Amino acid sequence: MSVCEVHGLTRDYGNGRGVFDLSFAIHQGEVFGFLGPNGAGKTTTIRHLMGFLRPEKGYCYIDGKDCWKDRTEIQKNLGYIPGEMVFFDDMTGTDFLSFMAKYRNVKSNGRTRELLDRFELDPRGKLKKMSKGMKQKVGIVAAFMHDPEVLILDEPTSGLDPLMQNRFIDLVLEEKARGKTILMSSHIFEEIERTCNRVAIIKNGKLVAMDDVETLKAAQVKKYIVTLENKDAVAAFAGESLRVTEVSHNQVTVIIQNNIKEFIAIMNRYPVINIVTPNQRLEEIFMQYYGGDRT
């Protein structure tokens, strides 16, 4: 069952900026990764799902409700971490969490204290004096404290140290196991690989790929590390009509895409001792779509 639906979503800011005829659906109990560099359209899409923007064309639904028309009801019942944290500076973290609890009509249930302990956060200080990491923790607690069924997370671990990033990943995996539906945008590829069922890659406001993580990996180029018997064989092998990325000692690293038969035929002519296929990281796939430009 689809919990979040985006269909034909378009918002044109001019000069190729915006999102264009964007469509995808997120199923119940799924963590959906949303990838793309700054300016690709991720935050614009998320702002439509949150009801902050009205679609020029198309629609967005969460739990069957229109994200624009029913935005007040939707916002009260989901968890949201914005890409940029903005608070009332005169508030303490405790004030802000209390404000959010009242806004959502949530009574104390121990969940807030559990999250504060998990992320080692004392929220009593003034928000304006908190570090970026501390503010991010306040945002995480606010997003999860009412135990929402749907969460929209835009760069959720920005500013956190590696220990807290791992704790956040554990939290997402726990929520996933409980059947929560989560959209997560992140530049940290390990987060996406470890948590997501499927991934969508957006480029210039359009989806360029969408599939489960393992299928996306398998469909893209493959890296092979070929170990040869001697340096002469290495030099000759590296001179073949293959895409060679590295030559080190008696090993040659090559990239293969749609030419596996040629690769096998070439290897058959050389004294190959071993061949290894490293696990392909999602970051490598991402870079293929952007030609090395992640800015």
Stockholm file with secondary structure:
# STOCKHOLM 1.0

chainA/1-295         MSVCEVHGLTRDYGNGRGVFDLSFAIHQGEVFGFLGPNGAGKTTTIRHLMGFLRPEKGYCYIDGKDCWKDRTEIQKNLGYIPGEMVFFDDMTGTDFLSFMAKYRNVKSNGRTRELLDRFELDPRGKLKKMSKGMKQKVGIVAAFMHDPEVLILDEPTSGLDPLMQNRFIDLVLEEKARGKTILMSSHIFEEIERTCNRVAIIKNGKLVAMDDVETLKAAQVKKYIVTLENKDAVAAFAGESLRVTEVSHNQVTVIIQNNIKEFIAIMNRYPVINIVTPNQRLEEIFMQYYGGDRT
#=GR chainA/1-295 SS CEEEEEEEEEEEEETTEEEEEEEEEEETTCEEEEECCTTSSHHHHHHHHTTSSCCSEEEEEETTEETTTTHHHHHHHEEEECSSCCCCTTSBHHHHHHHHHHHTTCCCCSHHHHHHHHTTCCTTSBGGGSCHHHHHHHHHHHHHTTCCSEEEEESTTTTCCHHHHHHHHHHHHHHHHTTCEEEEECSCHHHHHHHCSEEEEEETTEEEEEEEHHHHHHHSCEEEEEEESSHHHHHHHHTSSSEEEEEETTEEEEEESSCHHHHHHHHTTSCEEEEECCCCCHHHHHHHHHTTCCC
#=GC SS_cons         CEEEEEEEEEEEEETTEEEEEEEEEEETTCEEEEECCTTSSHHHHHHHHTTSSCCSEEEEEETTEETTTTHHHHHHHEEEECSSCCCCTTSBHHHHHHHHHHHTTCCCCSHHHHHHHHTTCCTTSBGGGSCHHHHHHHHHHHHHTTCCSEEEEESTTTTCCHHHHHHHHHHHHHHHHTTCEEEEECSCHHHHHHHCSEEEEEETTEEEEEEEHHHHHHHSCEEEEEEESSHHHHHHHHTSSSEEEEEETTEEEEEESSCHHHHHHHHTTSCEEEEECCCCCHHHHHHHHHTTCCC
//
